[in-house]
Amino acid sequence: MDDLRLKTADVTVGGRTYKISCNMNVLADVQEMYDGNMSKALEDTTANGMRNFLTAMVNDARDSLGEGPLTAKQVGREISFSNAKKIVMPLILAAFVPSKNKQQEELEEKENGDEKNSMTTQSAE
């Protein structure tokens, strides 16, 4: 069974820490930034692309708290490109690839380990 909970991360912007995620609202906002082309948005790994996703995530978190949106420039001033990439990329990936629950992961690891242990190699004669 897949774990349907959203993957989250904490990010501090303007001295306030927000729990962000890449949910449906974020994806819709980013898709709109790219004139409806989600493929183009997902391929944009530039600083602008990371800032777009991060801004959408921060603004979604702010909206859930009743706070107004920040501009991309305001968010961009708060975080480096490398840190944004470390935060944003796993959240985007998690939005498209569901994670497995711990029990399922352990079972698959055990099965894979059993398969590796049962494999034999044949020597050439």
Helices and strands as residue ranges (DSSP letters): E 2-3, E 8-13, E 16-21, H 24-33, H 38-43, H 47-64, H 72-76, H 81-96, E 99-100, H 102-118
